[in-house]
């Protein structure tokens, strides 16, 4: 009786390998989503920091106690442009006496409001 050497892969073995790859891929998706959400939040906080810094410079320069978003952001202004990262809205008015500014309406899960404290 002669035995042939097994060459190749059976269908069952191939399906098991594919199943393992799919399961590992599905396990990685939530981790990628968390990383993406964290990066978006950092970008929103950075935009708030830029807005706050520009407002503080405006307050020092003018002596005013409030400034509007449109006075700070736009062509030829303190900040050329602030692009929303996750559908957020930035404050329309910034007050000198408020240490915190917030972006609202974010689509980041669990982070509908994101704050930056001076």
MMTF fields as JSON, N, C-alpha, C and O atoms, coordinates in Angstrom:
{
  "mmtfVersion": "1.0.0",
  "mmtfProducer": "UNKNOWN",
  "numBonds": 471,
  "numAtoms": 472,
  "numGroups": 118,
  "numChains": 1,
  "numModels": 1,
  "chainsPerModel": [1],
  "groupsPerChain": [118],
  "chainIdList": ["A"],
  "bondAtomList": [4, 2, 8, 6, 12, 10, 16, 14, 20, 18, 24, 22, 28, 26, 32, 30, 36, 34, 40, 38, 44, 42, 48, 46, 52, 50, 56, 54, 60, 58, 64, 62, 68, 66, 72, 70, 76, 74, 80, 78, 84, 82, 88, 86, 92, 90, 96, 94, 100, 98, 104, 102, 108, 106, 112, 110, 116, 114, 120, 118, 124, 122, 128, 126, 132, 130, 136, 134, 140, 138, 144, 142, 148, 146, 152, 150, 156, 154, 160, 158, 164, 162, 168, 166, 172, 170, 176, 174, 180, 178, 184, 182, 188, 186, 192, 190, 196, 194, 200, 198, 204, 202, 208, 206, 212, 210, 216, 214, 220, 218, 224, 222, 228, 226, 232, 230, 236, 234, 240, 238, 244, 242, 248, 246, 252, 250, 256, 254, 260, 258, 264, 262, 268, 266, 272, 270, 276, 274, 280, 278, 284, 282, 288, 286, 292, 290, 296, 294, 300, 298, 304, 302, 308, 306, 312, 310, 316, 314, 320, 318, 324, 322, 328, 326, 332, 330, 336, 334, 340, 338, 344, 342, 348, 346, 352, 350, 356, 354, 360, 358, 364, 362, 368, 366, 372, 370, 376, 374, 380, 378, 384, 382, 388, 386, 392, 390, 396, 394, 400, 398, 404, 402, 408, 406, 412, 410, 416, 414, 420, 418, 424, 422, 428, 426, 432, 430, 436, 434, 440, 438, 444, 442, 448, 446, 452, 450, 456, 454, 460, 458, 464, 462, 468, 466],
  "bondOrderList": [1, 1, 1, 1, 1, 1, 1, 1, 1, 1, 1, 1, 1, 1, 1, 1, 1, 1, 1, 1, 1, 1, 1, 1, 1, 1, 1, 1, 1, 1, 1, 1, 1, 1, 1, 1, 1, 1, 1, 1, 1, 1, 1, 1, 1, 1, 1, 1, 1, 1, 1, 1, 1, 1, 1, 1, 1, 1, 1, 1, 1, 1, 1, 1, 1, 1, 1, 1, 1, 1, 1, 1, 1, 1, 1, 1, 1, 1, 1, 1, 1, 1, 1, 1, 1, 1, 1, 1, 1, 1, 1, 1, 1, 1, 1, 1, 1, 1, 1, 1, 1, 1, 1, 1, 1, 1, 1, 1, 1, 1, 1, 1, 1, 1, 1, 1, 1],
  "groupList": [{"groupName": "UNK", "atomNameList": ["N", "CA", "C", "O"], "elementList": ["N", "C", "C", "O"], "formalChargeList": [0, 0, 0, 0], "bondAtomList": [1, 0, 2, 1, 3, 2], "bondOrderList": [1, 1, 2], "singleLetterCode": "X", "chemCompType": "L-PEPTIDE LINKING"}],
  "groupTypeList": [0, 0, 0, 0, 0, 0, 0, 0, 0, 0, 0, 0, 0, 0, 0, 0, 0, 0, 0, 0, 0, 0, 0, 0, 0, 0, 0, 0, 0, 0, 0, 0, 0, 0, 0, 0, 0, 0, 0, 0, 0, 0, 0, 0, 0, 0, 0, 0, 0, 0, 0, 0, 0, 0, 0, 0, 0, 0, 0, 0, 0, 0, 0, 0, 0, 0, 0, 0, 0, 0, 0, 0, 0, 0, 0, 0, 0, 0, 0, 0, 0, 0, 0, 0, 0, 0, 0, 0, 0, 0, 0, 0, 0, 0, 0, 0, 0, 0, 0, 0, 0, 0, 0, 0, 0, 0, 0, 0, 0, 0, 0, 0, 0, 0, 0, 0, 0, 0],
  "groupIdList": [1, 2, 3, 4, 5, 6, 7, 8, 9, 10, 11, 12, 13, 14, 15, 16, 17, 18, 19, 20, 21, 22, 23, 24, 25, 26, 27, 28, 29, 30, 31, 32, 33, 34, 35, 36, 37, 38, 39, 40, 41, 42, 43, 44, 45, 46, 47, 48, 49, 50, 51, 52, 53, 54, 55, 56, 57, 58, 59, 60, 61, 62, 63, 64, 65, 66, 67, 68, 69, 70, 71, 72, 73, 74, 75, 76, 77, 78, 79, 80, 81, 82, 83, 84, 85, 86, 87, 88, 89, 90, 91, 92, 93, 94, 95, 96, 97, 98, 99, 100, 101, 102, 103, 104, 105, 106, 107, 108, 109, 110, 111, 112, 113, 114, 115, 116, 117, 118],
  "secStructList": [7, 7, 7, 7, 7, 7, 7, 1, 7, 7, 2, 2, 2, 2, 2, 2, 2, 2, 2, 2, 2, 2, 2, 2, 2, 2, 2, 2, 2, 2, 2, 2, 2, 2, 2, 2, 2, 2, 2, 2, 2, 2, 2, 2, 2, 2, 2, 2, 2, 2, 2, 2, 2, 2, 2, 2, 2, 2, 2, 2, 2, 2, 7, 7, 1, 3, 3, 3, 2, 2, 2, 2, 5, 1, 6, 6, 1, 1, 5, 1, 7, 7, 7, 7, 1, 1, 1, 7, 5, 7, 7, 1, 3, 3, 3, 6, 6, 7, 1, 3, 3, 3, 3, 3, 7, 7, 7, 1, 6, 6, 7, 1, 3, 3, 3, 3, 3, 7],
  "xCoordList": [0.838, 0.0, 0.89, 1.775, 0.654, 1.45, 0.622, -0.572, 1.308, 0.663, 1.204, 2.407, 0.291, 0.737, 1.015, 0.311, 2.031, 2.305, 1.246, 0.842, 0.82, -0.223, 0.397, 1.299, -0.094, 0.371, -0.842, -1.885, -0.687, -1.793, -2.584, -2.209, -3.668, -4.476, -5.898, -6.415, -6.513, -7.898, -8.819, -8.435, -10.016, -11.005, -11.304, -11.44, -11.407, -11.694, -10.571, -10.836, -9.332, -8.198, -8.21, -7.954, -8.5, -8.557, -9.67, -9.483, -10.828, -11.941, -11.612, -11.99, -10.916, -10.523, -9.568, -9.715, -8.607, -7.666, -8.413, -8.162, -9.319, -10.103, -10.946, -11.035, -11.566, -12.377, -11.531, -11.968, -10.339, -9.447, -9.076, -9.066, -8.777, -8.423, -9.597, -9.407, -10.8, -11.993, -12.227, -12.506, -12.118, -12.322, -11.293, -11.652, -10.039, -9.006, -9.287, -9.095, -9.738, -10.085, -11.232, -11.2, -12.254, -13.393, -12.997, -13.572, -12.031, -11.557, -10.775, -10.743, -10.155, -9.338, -10.173, -9.727, -11.361, -12.173, -12.471, -12.279, -12.933, -13.178, -11.926, -12.01, -10.786, -9.542, -9.24, -8.845, -9.418, -9.198, -10.186, -9.819, -11.442, -12.442, -12.073, -12.234, -11.579, -11.16, -9.988, -9.952, -9.041, -7.888, -8.348, -7.879, -9.249, -9.768, -10.503, -10.316, -11.339, -12.075, -11.119, -11.33, -10.077, -9.087, -8.374, -8.162, -8.006, -7.335, -8.257, -7.818, -9.529, -10.48, -10.628, -10.637, -10.744, -10.883, -9.657, -9.795, -8.472, -7.253, -7.247, -6.802, -7.737, -7.79, -8.784, -8.521, -9.93, -10.915, -10.336, -10.485, -9.679, -9.053, -7.992, -7.868, -7.232, -6.23, -6.898, -6.405, -8.016, -8.746, -9.235, -9.163, -9.735, -10.184, -9.016, -9.162, -7.864, -6.674, -6.274, -5.976, -6.27, -5.952, -6.927, -6.529, -8.207, -9.236, -9.058, -9.17, -8.781, -8.569, -7.334, -7.378, -6.245, -5.022, -5.235, -4.768, -5.941, -6.229, -7.112, -6.921, -8.078, -8.956, -8.163, -8.371, -7.258, -6.457, -5.573, -5.429, -4.983, -4.183, -5.065, -4.65, -6.266, -7.214, -7.552, -7.564, -7.828, -8.171, -7.031, -7.269, -5.806, -4.644, -4.473, -4.216, -4.617, -4.405, -5.473, -5.154, -6.731, -7.829, -8.386, -8.998, -8.182, -8.775, -10.243, -10.877, -10.787, -12.189, -12.355, -11.378, -13.611, -13.863, -14.58, -14.719, -15.034, -15.636, -15.137, -14.747, -15.161, -14.784, -15.627, -15.919, -16.013, -16.796, -15.873, -14.733, -16.389, -15.674, -15.266, -14.137, -16.181, -15.915, -14.853, -14.24, -14.626, -13.557, -12.174, -11.163, -12.143, -10.873, -10.532, -9.358, -11.556, -11.34, -11.788, -12.908, -10.896, -11.21, -9.963, -8.926, -10.053, -8.891, -8.353, -9.108, -7.061, -6.418, -6.634, -6.282, -7.204, -7.455, -6.481, -5.614, -6.627, -5.728, -5.589, -4.485, -6.718, -6.731, -7.342, -8.465, -6.616, -7.116, -8.371, -9.302, -8.402, -9.545, -9.536, -8.478, -10.72, -10.887, -11.876, -13.033, -11.402, -12.237, -12.767, -11.983, -14.096, -14.639, -14.118, -14.012, -13.801, -13.226, -14.306, -14.278, -15.253, -16.27, -17.66, -18.483, -17.925, -19.24, -19.51, -20.654, -18.481, -18.656, -18.858, -18.491, -19.454, -19.614, -18.793, -18.721, -18.182, -17.35, -18.135, -19.093, -17.73, -18.493, -18.498, -17.484, -19.638, -19.766, -19.201, -18.743, -19.232, -18.693, -17.799, -18.149, -16.643, -15.714, -15.562, -15.296, -15.735, -15.625, -14.289, -13.797, -13.72, -12.428, -12.49, -11.532, -13.603, -13.708, -14.05, -14.041, -14.347, -14.674, -13.417, -12.867, -12.96, -11.712, -11.855, -10.853, -13.089, -13.302, -14.103, -15.08, -13.679, -14.486, -14.813, -14.048, -15.977, -16.477, -16.852, -17.343, -16.608, -17.14, -18.304, -18.176, -19.429, -20.617, -21.046, -20.659, -21.848, -22.394, -21.446, -21.633, -20.439, -19.46, -20.106, -20.992, -19.662, -20.149, -19.27, -19.473, -18.3, -17.442, -18.27, -18.824, -18.369, -19.191, -18.797, -17.632, -19.793, -19.564, -18.91, -18.613, -18.677, -17.993, -18.774, -18.208, -20.069, -20.872, -20.4, -20.524, -19.857, -19.277, -17.823, -17.514, -16.937, -15.508, -15.054, -15.321, -14.374, -13.982, -12.469, -11.712, -12.052, -10.645, -10.607, -11.308, -9.791, -9.662, -8.329, -7.279, -8.396, -7.2, -6.389, -5.336],
  "yCoordList": [-1.163, 0.0, 1.235, 1.373, 2.115, 3.338, 4.515, 4.638, 5.376, 6.612, 7.758, 7.873, 8.596, 9.771, 10.89, 11.034, 11.668, 12.802, 13.873, 14.126, 14.482, 15.509, 16.794, 17.364, 17.226, 18.489, 19.389, 18.988, 20.603, 21.535, 21.608, 21.03, 22.324, 22.609, 22.151, 22.343, 21.549, 21.128, 22.331, 23.375, 22.168, 23.244, 23.625, 24.809, 22.656, 22.922, 23.738, 24.685, 23.384, 24.144, 25.582, 26.512, 25.767, 27.118, 27.928, 29.108, 27.311, 28.015, 28.394, 29.471, 27.522, 27.831, 29.021, 29.911, 29.048, 30.176, 31.466, 32.497, 31.42, 32.613, 33.066, 34.264, 32.133, 32.472, 33.158, 34.142, 32.65, 33.262, 34.683, 35.591, 34.879, 36.219, 37.173, 38.319, 36.723, 37.569, 37.937, 39.096, 36.973, 37.244, 38.252, 39.179, 38.092, 39.05, 40.438, 41.442, 40.494, 41.781, 42.455, 43.664, 41.677, 42.241, 42.722, 43.684, 42.07, 42.51, 43.815, 44.588, 44.073, 45.277, 46.517, 47.628, 46.365, 47.52, 48.456, 49.662, 47.968, 48.897, 49.664, 50.839, 49.014, 49.7, 50.825, 51.915, 50.577, 51.63, 52.775, 53.94, 52.451, 53.501, 54.361, 55.581, 53.731, 54.499, 55.413, 56.566, 54.901, 55.717, 56.903, 58.022, 56.672, 57.743, 58.789, 59.987, 58.346, 59.28, 60.109, 61.309, 59.482, 60.203, 61.26, 62.38, 60.913, 61.875, 63.04, 64.189, 62.75, 63.823, 64.75, 65.971, 64.178, 65.003, 65.895, 67.066, 65.36, 66.166, 67.325, 68.425, 67.082, 68.15, 69.233, 70.42, 68.831, 69.815, 70.635, 71.857, 69.981, 70.7, 71.659, 72.772, 71.254, 72.143, 73.361, 74.48, 73.151, 74.283, 75.228, 76.448, 74.663, 75.499, 76.273, 77.442, 75.626, 76.308, 77.472, 78.563, 77.234, 78.313, 79.471, 80.636, 79.138, 80.163, 80.928, 82.154, 80.213, 80.857, 81.759, 82.883, 81.275, 82.08, 83.351, 84.425, 83.226, 84.407, 85.386, 86.599, 84.868, 85.737, 86.46, 87.652, 85.753, 86.392, 87.499, 88.556, 87.263, 88.317, 89.516, 90.665, 89.243, 90.309, 91.133, 92.363, 90.448, 91.15, 92.053, 93.185, 91.568, 92.365, 93.565, 94.681, 93.323, 94.377, 95.466, 96.646, 95.093, 96.062, 96.513, 97.577, 95.718, 96.042, 95.654, 95.895, 95.066, 94.624, 93.409, 92.75, 93.119, 91.954, 90.828, 89.727, 91.09, 90.035, 90.166, 91.244, 89.042, 89.033, 87.961, 86.921, 88.217, 87.228, 86.315, 86.664, 85.163, 84.19, 84.834, 84.657, 85.58, 86.179, 87.277, 87.578, 87.878, 88.868, 88.203, 88.834, 86.939, 86.224, 85.317, 85.089, 84.798, 83.758, 84.243, 84.722, 84.11, 84.475, 84.965, 85.163, 85.161, 85.638, 86.959, 87.913, 87.007, 88.216, 88.488, 89.566, 87.539, 87.732, 86.876, 86.212, 86.894, 86.13, 84.672, 84.13, 84.047, 82.652, 82.645, 83.112, 82.124, 82.109, 81.282, 81.687, 80.117, 79.222, 78.193, 77.714, 77.858, 76.73, 75.79, 76.139, 74.606, 73.618, 72.62, 71.993, 72.461, 71.451, 70.056, 69.69, 69.304, 67.974, 66.901, 65.917, 67.096, 66.076, 66.698, 66.292, 67.674, 68.303, 69.266, 69.67, 69.642, 70.509, 71.967, 72.386, 72.726, 74.172, 74.855, 74.385, 75.961, 76.698, 77.89, 78.339, 78.411, 79.507, 80.741, 81.085, 81.396, 82.614, 83.825, 84.778, 83.791, 84.896, 84.299, 83.307, 84.919, 84.486, 85.639, 86.773, 85.335, 86.345, 86.213, 85.111, 87.35, 87.374, 86.662, 85.995, 86.793, 86.268, 84.781, 84.208, 84.154, 82.729, 81.918, 82.038, 81.095, 80.357, 79.159, 78.582, 78.785, 77.592, 77.946, 78.692, 77.405, 77.53, 76.126, 75.186, 76.0, 74.678, 74.621, 75.59, 73.463, 73.13, 72.179, 71.233, 72.422, 71.599, 70.922, 71.334, 69.886, 69.203, 68.227, 67.874, 67.788, 66.851, 65.495, 65.062, 64.835, 63.491, 62.402, 61.219, 62.785, 61.806, 61.13, 61.824, 59.799, 59.109, 59.474, 59.368, 59.906, 60.263, 61.613, 61.983, 62.358, 63.657, 64.709, 65.385, 64.851, 65.825, 67.254, 68.133, 67.475, 68.766, 68.537, 67.656, 69.347, 69.243, 70.604, 71.626, 70.617, 71.874, 72.036, 71.065, 73.316, 73.67, 74.708, 75.718, 74.465, 75.397, 76.101, 75.476, 77.416, 78.246, 78.114, 78.74],
  "zCoordList": [0.0, 0.0, 0.0, 0.844, -0.934, -1.027, -0.515, -0.789, 0.239, 0.689, -0.14, -0.371, -0.577, -1.324, -0.328, 0.672, -0.607, 0.274, 0.021, -1.114, 1.103, 0.993, 0.472, 1.085, -0.645, -1.208, -1.332, -1.847, -0.854, -0.957, 0.338, 1.359, 0.265, 1.438, 1.146, 0.046, 2.137, 1.943, 2.07, 2.597, 1.586, 1.65, 3.093, 3.401, 3.97, 5.383, 6.011, 6.751, 5.726, 6.274, 5.765, 6.53, 4.505, 3.938, 4.584, 4.882, 4.804, 5.447, 6.885, 7.346, 7.592, 8.973, 8.999, 9.837, 8.107, 8.04, 7.717, 8.34, 6.757, 6.395, 7.575, 7.841, 8.288, 9.457, 10.532, 11.129, 10.777, 11.775, 11.353, 12.184, 10.092, 9.6, 9.759, 10.167, 9.445, 9.581, 11.04, 11.345, 11.939, 13.366, 13.871, 14.598, 13.506, 13.924, 13.358, 14.043, 12.118, 11.512, 12.236, 12.467, 12.6, 13.327, 14.715, 15.225, 15.322, 16.632, 16.525, 17.483, 15.402, 15.233, 14.938, 15.225, 14.38, 13.984, 15.155, 15.005, 16.323, 17.435, 17.866, 18.224, 17.833, 18.204, 17.227, 17.642, 15.944, 14.95, 15.14, 14.99, 15.469, 15.696, 16.902, 16.866, 17.971, 19.152, 18.82, 19.249, 18.063, 17.669, 16.833, 17.038, 15.903, 15.054, 15.888, 15.679, 16.833, 17.685, 18.537, 18.713, 19.063, 19.871, 19.033, 19.498, 17.809, 16.931, 16.583, 16.546, 16.33, 16.031, 17.227, 17.071, 18.422, 19.619, 19.808, 20.164, 19.575, 19.706, 18.711, 19.04, 17.501, 16.5, 16.904, 16.711, 17.466, 17.924, 19.069, 19.089, 20.021, 21.143, 20.62, 21.13, 19.622, 19.036, 18.391, 18.529, 17.687, 17.11, 18.202, 18.049, 19.309, 20.426, 21.029, 21.387, 21.141, 21.668, 20.769, 21.254, 19.45, 18.504, 18.653, 18.665, 18.766, 18.915, 20.219, 20.241, 21.303, 22.594, 22.57, 23.068, 21.999, 21.933, 21.118, 21.498, 19.998, 19.176, 19.938, 19.844, 20.692, 21.482, 22.564, 22.79, 23.232, 24.28, 23.708, 24.323, 22.539, 21.894, 21.541, 21.693, 21.076, 20.734, 21.98, 21.931, 23.097, 24.332, 24.788, 25.209, 24.709, 25.119, 24.192, 24.644, 22.902, 21.911, 21.971, 21.823, 22.184, 22.085, 23.428, 23.516, 24.476, 25.762, 25.856, 26.883, 24.817, 24.808, 25.717, 26.074, 26.088, 26.932, 26.19, 26.724, 24.969, 24.147, 22.714, 22.265, 22.012, 20.604, 19.919, 20.51, 18.683, 17.947, 17.145, 16.836, 16.826, 16.0, 14.683, 14.226, 14.072, 12.761, 12.807, 11.783, 13.969, 14.089, 14.138, 13.83, 14.524, 14.67, 13.497, 13.204, 12.827, 11.816, 10.449, 10.276, 9.491, 8.115, 7.408, 8.041, 6.117, 5.359, 5.915, 6.104, 6.172, 6.666, 8.143, 8.621, 8.882, 10.314, 11.121, 10.554, 12.447, 13.338, 12.903, 12.861, 12.581, 12.132, 10.741, 10.55, 9.781, 8.406, 8.243, 7.547, 8.884, 8.739, 9.856, 10.265, 10.346, 11.262, 10.59, 10.358, 10.287, 9.615, 10.634, 11.346, 10.716, 11.627, 11.276, 10.106, 12.298, 12.133, 12.227, 11.488, 13.136, 13.403, 13.47, 14.29, 12.618, 12.578, 13.72, 13.927, 14.462, 15.626, 15.219, 14.122, 16.142, 15.977, 17.058, 18.193, 16.693, 17.632, 18.175, 17.545, 19.354, 19.957, 19.064, 18.457, 18.989, 18.18, 18.914, 18.283, 20.251, 21.055, 22.137, 22.776, 22.328, 23.372, 24.352, 23.955, 25.644, 26.697, 27.412, 27.653, 27.742, 28.429, 29.773, 30.162, 30.488, 31.849, 31.921, 33.01, 30.805, 30.823, 30.501, 29.407, 31.447, 31.233, 30.292, 29.87, 29.963, 29.142, 27.892, 27.958, 26.758, 25.547, 25.059, 25.271, 24.394, 24.014, 22.55, 21.971, 21.966, 20.648, 20.899, 21.676, 20.252, 20.468, 19.17, 18.077, 19.315, 18.151, 17.492, 16.327, 18.21, 17.653, 17.38, 18.117, 16.326, 16.005, 16.612, 16.338, 17.429, 18.096, 19.192, 20.044, 19.196, 20.194, 21.623, 22.006, 22.405, 23.8, 24.005, 25.141, 22.938, 23.033, 22.245, 21.386, 22.533, 21.807, 22.082, 21.229, 23.283, 23.649, 24.047, 24.849, 23.472, 23.777, 24.282, 23.65, 25.412, 26.04, 26.061, 26.084, 26.052, 26.242, 27.346, 27.28, 28.36, 29.472, 29.377, 29.226, 29.469, 29.39, 30.654, 30.78]
}
